[in-house]
Each structure stands twice: as C-alpha cells, then as structure tokens.
Amino acid sequence: MLRSLAHMVASGANCFPTRGRAVAAMLMAGILASPARAQSDWPAGPIAIVVPYAAGGNTDIMARLLADSLGGSLKRAVSVDNKGGAGGAIGADFVARAAKDGYTLLFGTTAQLSVVPYVQHVHYDAKTAFAPVSIYGTNPNILAINAALPVKNVAELIAYAKAHPNEVNYGSGGIGSIAHLASALFAKQAGIELQHVPYKGGSQTITELLAGHIQMYLGNTSEILPMATAGELRLLAVSSGKRLQDLPDLPTIGETLPGYVIDAWNGLLAPAGVPQAVLTRLEAETIKAAHDPDVVGKLRKLGIFAAGSTSANFRSTIVGEDALYHGIVESAGIVAEP
C-alpha cells in the first residue's frame, strides 16, 4: 500500500485530482515521518524497568534509585517490575521479547548476560538480545555466615568445612547467580564440599541465613551490610581485590585464598532493536543519575560503587566477562541444566 501510494504521488497519475494528489502527498509525508516523530517524542508514556529478582535485594534497591532519578529527568512515570526466578532468566527473557520501543527495560546483572546462559537453558541469546545502555553500579560480595557457626574467619571456615563435608549450606539468588558462582569457586579453590540452596532473590536468602536455615551467603554488599549489626550474622571477608574503604578491618577472601576475586555490575539494558535516539537519551540520563552526589552517597553506604559507564564501555565489559565467567562455570564443574 505504501509503495503504491508513493508511486502514484511521484508520477502525478491522473487517477488523483489536484486536491487528491495534495492530500495523498500529505498522508505520505505523515507515514514517513511517524517513526522519527515517535523517537523524538520518546518518552510519551510510562516506562517499566524489569528487575529479574525478588523485591528487596541488591538489584532491586539500585533499580528503584535509578527509577526515581529517571522519573524526574524524563518527566514520566518510571516503575520497577520484579520478575524473579531461574537466576534472573525469567525477567531477562520477558524484556528480550518486549516491544522495541524503549518503554520496557531490564535492570540486569552479570548473571543474566555472562553466567545463566552457561548453567541452564534460556530462551534468549545473551549476545544479541539486548542493547547495553549503562552500568549503574558495581559491587563485590561479602562472605557472611550465621553466627551459630563456630568460626571467626575464612581460614576457620575452610577448616570447619573440611572436617564437616557437605554440612555447610550456602544460599544464593538462584542457579547461575553471582552468589552461586562466587560460592562454587570459593569451595573449589578451598578444596571443600558445600551444599547449594537456591532462592528467588537476595532478600529471601538473607532471611534464611538469619534464621539459620543456611549457614553461609556470599552475597551482595547492599544486601548484607544493612544486616551487619544483627547478632545472628558474622562478616568474614569481601570478594574484591582490595579491602573496602568503609570496612578497612574486613579482609579480602584473596588474603586467605590468593587469586580469588569476584566483582559484579548492575546496569540498564534495552531490548535489541530499540531506536538509537532512544538508547542515546537513556544512556545520557543514566550516566547523569549515577553521577548525582546524593545517589553516589546512598550507594556507597550500601557498599556499591556508582559507575555511570558509556554504552560502549558496558558492551566491552560484557564481552570480557563472558569469557571470564564461562571459565569459572567450567572450572567449578557446574553442569548446565537441560
């Protein structure tokens, strides 16, 4: 229809009276301009940021901070939609299948892009399904145990686990989550046997740790630090390559297990195919949000380092981590689910 209309307008066919040709030309111009207008008018309605984990965890906390910032700068309602399960694959797949218009976004983690596809079957292609926008924040994990476990440091934990093989249960936000791989790598490098108990998110894992249903959690700093004063919880070490500025007395795991380093990012992604103009606007607004001094301060209190990366840097990070975590999955002996 569009091609036929264009032909008739261009040829000046007698089938259109003068006024008819003018109307047809106006209609043709409107049709051709509509995609550009849709991009320039973005956002014209509410935006949903999908968090692939349950509410209350590290990713959810950061996503809500970003949603507040974007809502103010874009002058539109920006909501957070929690779709947890399968290590974040359910939420990621939902966004991968969403309309390519910039109104449904993913606040994802290293897990959905570089881990989960290697440990379970997913319905999206992690290498092509998403357009990276910006890394919002990065943070290491903290090794926390239930205080009832009779150990005071990493060396004692390893010794206890060797004396009690498969009696120490560790939790994670699901198979393929960073907490899962961080713990599996820890067990492999330490030469110990631990039992994995997957949950739907970090907040549920923390609850189970405090209740004593699991004994260990190598979870995100923002999930664990708010509970650090609880008598049921004991912090042993941090997974980063160096000690945290705000917790100088907390050693790194690498001080006991040389070479052990695990870090993670949280960032905004869109479905592949979203117009570049929309992606560019999202990138600029996310960078601005991450650099806001108030946001930087709030994230730091949670042990999170504000990032605000460019989309190009984000894509480069994903490519590098894909090889890194694929290697960890193989070295930890994690077999992909069918």
C-alpha positions in Angstrom: 0.0 0.0 0.0 2.8 2.4 1.0 4.7 1.6 -2.2 1.6 2.1 -4.4 0.8 5.4 -2.8 4.3 6.7 -3.2 4.2 5.7 -6.9 1.0 7.5 -7.6 2.2 10.6 -5.8 5.5 10.7 -7.6 4.1 10.0 -11.1 1.3 12.5 -10.8 -1.1 9.9 -12.2 -4.5 11.2 -13.5 -6.3 8.9 -11.1 -5.8 11.7 -8.5 -7.4 15.1 -8.9 -5.2 18.0 -7.9 -6.6 18.2 -4.4 -6.5 14.4 -4.1 -2.8 14.4 -5.0 -2.1 17.0 -2.4 -3.9 15.0 0.3 -2.0 11.9 -0.7 1.3 13.7 -0.5 0.5 14.9 3.0 -0.5 11.4 4.0 2.7 10.0 2.6 4.8 12.6 4.4 3.0 11.7 7.7 3.6 8.0 7.2 7.3 8.5 6.5 7.8 10.9 9.4 5.9 8.9 12.1 8.9 6.7 13.1 11.2 9.7 13.6 8.4 11.6 15.4 7.9 8.6 17.7 11.6 8.7 18.6 11.7 12.4 19.1 8.6 12.3 21.3 10.0 9.5 23.5 9.1 9.0 26.2 5.4 9.7 25.6 4.2 7.3 28.3 5.2 5.3 31.4 8.4 3.3 31.4 8.8 -0.1 33.2 12.2 -1.3 34.5 12.1 -5.0 34.9 14.2 -6.4 37.8 14.9 -10.1 37.3 14.9 -10.8 41.1 12.5 -10.5 44.0 12.0 -7.2 45.7 14.3 -6.0 48.5 17.6 -7.3 47.2 20.6 -5.5 45.9 19.5 -5.2 42.3 16.0 -4.1 43.3 17.4 -1.4 45.6 19.6 0.1 42.8 16.8 -0.2 40.2 14.4 1.9 42.4 17.0 4.6 42.9 17.5 4.8 39.2 13.8 4.7 38.5 13.3 7.7 40.8 16.1 9.6 39.0 14.8 8.8 35.5 11.3 9.6 36.5 12.4 13.1 37.5 14.6 13.8 34.5 12.3 12.3 31.8 9.1 13.7 33.4 7.4 10.4 33.1 6.3 7.6 35.5 9.1 5.0 35.8 8.1 1.9 37.7 10.0 -1.2 38.8 8.5 -4.6 37.9 10.0 -7.6 39.8 10.1 -10.8 37.7 12.3 -13.2 39.7 13.2 -16.8 39.1 15.6 -19.0 37.2 18.6 -16.9 38.2 17.1 -13.9 36.6 16.4 -15.6 33.3 12.6 -15.1 33.5 12.9 -11.4 33.8 15.6 -11.2 31.1 13.5 -13.3 28.7 10.5 -11.0 29.3 12.4 -8.0 28.3 14.1 -9.7 25.3 10.6 -10.4 23.9 9.2 -6.9 24.7 8.4 -4.2 22.2 11.5 -2.4 20.8 10.2 1.0 21.8 12.2 1.9 24.9 9.2 1.5 27.3 10.3 -1.9 28.8 13.9 -2.1 30.1 16.0 -4.5 32.0 18.0 -3.6 35.1 20.2 -6.6 34.8 23.3 -8.1 36.3 26.4 -10.0 35.2 24.4 -13.2 35.8 21.8 -12.8 33.0 24.4 -11.9 30.4 27.5 -13.9 31.3 26.5 -16.7 33.7 23.0 -18.1 33.5 23.2 -19.0 29.8 26.1 -21.4 30.7 24.3 -23.1 33.6 20.8 -23.5 32.3 18.7 -23.4 29.2 17.4 -19.9 28.4 15.1 -18.7 25.7 17.1 -15.6 24.7 20.5 -15.1 23.1 22.6 -13.2 25.7 24.9 -12.0 23.0 22.3 -10.4 20.7 19.1 -10.0 22.7 20.0 -6.7 24.5 21.3 -3.3 23.8 23.6 -2.2 26.7 22.8 1.3 28.0 25.0 2.0 31.0 26.5 0.3 34.0 24.8 1.9 37.0 26.9 0.5 39.8 29.5 -2.2 40.7 30.0 -4.0 43.9 31.8 -7.0 45.4 30.3 -9.7 47.5 30.7 -10.2 51.2 31.1 -13.6 52.8 28.6 -13.8 55.7 27.8 -16.7 58.0 25.2 -17.4 60.6 26.8 -16.6 63.9 25.9 -20.0 65.3 28.6 -21.5 63.0 31.7 -21.8 65.3 34.2 -20.0 63.0 35.7 -16.5 63.1 37.5 -16.1 59.8 37.9 -17.6 56.3 40.7 -20.0 57.4 38.5 -21.4 60.2 35.5 -21.7 57.8 37.6 -23.7 55.4 38.9 -25.9 58.2 35.4 -26.5 59.6 34.0 -27.4 56.1 36.8 -29.9 55.6 36.0 -31.5 58.9 32.3 -31.5 58.1 31.9 -32.1 54.3 28.6 -31.2 52.8 27.3 -30.0 56.2 27.6 -26.3 55.5 24.8 -25.0 53.3 25.2 -21.8 51.3 22.4 -19.8 49.7 22.1 -17.8 46.5 19.6 -15.9 44.5 19.3 -18.9 42.1 21.3 -21.2 40.0 23.7 -19.2 37.9 23.6 -16.1 40.1 26.8 -14.4 41.0 26.4 -15.6 44.6 26.1 -19.2 43.4 29.3 -19.0 41.2 31.2 -17.0 43.8 30.5 -19.7 46.4 31.2 -22.6 44.0 34.5 -21.0 43.1 35.3 -20.4 46.7 34.6 -24.1 47.5 36.7 -25.3 44.6 39.7 -23.1 45.4 39.5 -24.0 49.1 39.1 -27.7 48.4 35.9 -28.1 50.4 32.4 -29.5 49.8 29.4 -27.3 50.4 25.7 -27.7 49.7 23.9 -25.1 47.5 20.4 -23.9 48.4 19.0 -21.6 45.6 16.3 -19.0 46.4 14.4 -16.4 44.3 16.4 -13.5 45.4 18.9 -12.0 47.8 16.4 -10.8 50.4 15.0 -14.3 50.8 18.5 -15.7 51.1 19.3 -13.2 53.9 16.1 -14.1 55.7 17.1 -17.8 55.6 20.6 -17.0 56.7 19.4 -15.1 59.7 17.0 -17.9 60.6 19.8 -20.4 60.5 18.3 -22.5 57.6 21.6 -21.9 55.7 25.0 -21.2 57.2 26.7 -19.1 54.6 26.0 -16.5 51.9 28.5 -14.8 49.6 26.0 -12.1 48.8 26.0 -8.5 47.6 27.3 -5.8 49.9 24.0 -3.9 49.7 22.0 -6.9 50.9 24.4 -7.9 53.7 25.7 -4.6 55.2 22.3 -3.4 56.4 22.1 -6.6 58.5 25.7 -6.5 59.7 24.6 -5.3 63.2 22.3 -8.3 63.6 23.7 -10.6 66.3 22.8 -13.6 64.1 25.2 -12.5 61.3 29.0 -12.5 61.1 31.0 -11.0 58.3 34.2 -12.8 57.4 35.6 -11.3 54.2 35.0 -9.4 50.9 35.4 -10.8 47.4 37.0 -7.8 45.8 40.7 -7.5 45.1 41.2 -5.0 47.9 39.5 -4.1 51.1 36.5 -1.7 51.2 37.3 1.8 52.1 34.4 1.9 54.6 35.3 -1.5 56.1 39.1 -1.5 56.4 39.1 -4.2 59.0 37.2 -6.7 56.8 39.9 -8.8 54.9 39.5 -9.9 51.4 39.0 -13.6 50.6 42.1 -13.4 48.5 44.2 -12.8 51.6 43.4 -16.4 52.5 42.9 -17.8 49.0 45.4 -16.0 46.8 43.9 -15.0 43.4 40.3 -15.2 44.5 38.4 -12.1 43.2 34.7 -11.7 42.3 33.0 -8.4 41.4 29.7 -7.7 39.7 27.9 -4.9 37.9 24.3 -3.8 37.8 23.2 -1.9 34.7 20.4 -0.8 32.4 19.7 -2.6 29.1 17.1 -2.4 26.4 15.8 -5.0 24.0 17.9 -5.1 20.9 16.3 -3.1 18.2 15.3 0.0 20.2 15.9 3.1 18.2 19.4 4.6 18.7 18.0 8.0 19.6 16.1 6.4 22.5 19.2 4.5 23.6 21.3 7.7 23.5 18.9 9.5 25.6 18.7 6.7 28.1 22.5 6.5 28.3 22.8 10.2 29.0 20.1 10.2 31.7 21.5 7.0 33.4 25.0 8.4 33.5 23.7 11.7 35.0 21.7 9.7 37.6 24.7 7.6 38.6 26.9 10.7 39.0 24.5 12.5 41.2 26.3 13.2 44.5 23.2 12.1 46.5 23.0 8.8 44.7 26.7 8.3 45.0 26.4 8.7 48.7 23.4 6.4 49.1 25.2 3.7 47.0 28.4 4.0 48.9 26.6 3.3 52.2 25.5 0.0 50.7 29.0 -0.9 49.6 28.2 -0.1 45.9 30.5 2.0 43.7 28.5 4.3 41.4 29.6 3.8 37.8 27.6 5.6 35.0 29.5 4.0 32.2 29.1 4.6 28.5 27.2 2.1 26.4 30.5 1.2 24.6 32.3 0.5 27.8 29.3 -1.5 29.0 29.4 -3.7 25.9 33.2 -4.2 26.3 32.7 -5.3 29.9 30.1 -7.8 28.9 32.4 -9.3 26.2 35.3 -9.6 28.7 33.1 -11.1 31.5 31.6 -13.7 29.2 34.9 -15.4 28.8 35.7 -15.0 32.5 32.5 -16.5 33.9 32.4 -19.2 31.3 35.7 -20.3 32.6 34.5 -20.2 36.2 31.5 -22.3 35.3 33.7 -24.9 33.7 36.4 -24.9 36.5 33.7 -25.1 39.2 32.2 -28.1 37.5 28.7 -26.7 37.2 26.8 -28.7 34.6 24.2 -26.8 32.5 20.6 -27.9 33.1 18.7 -29.2 30.0 
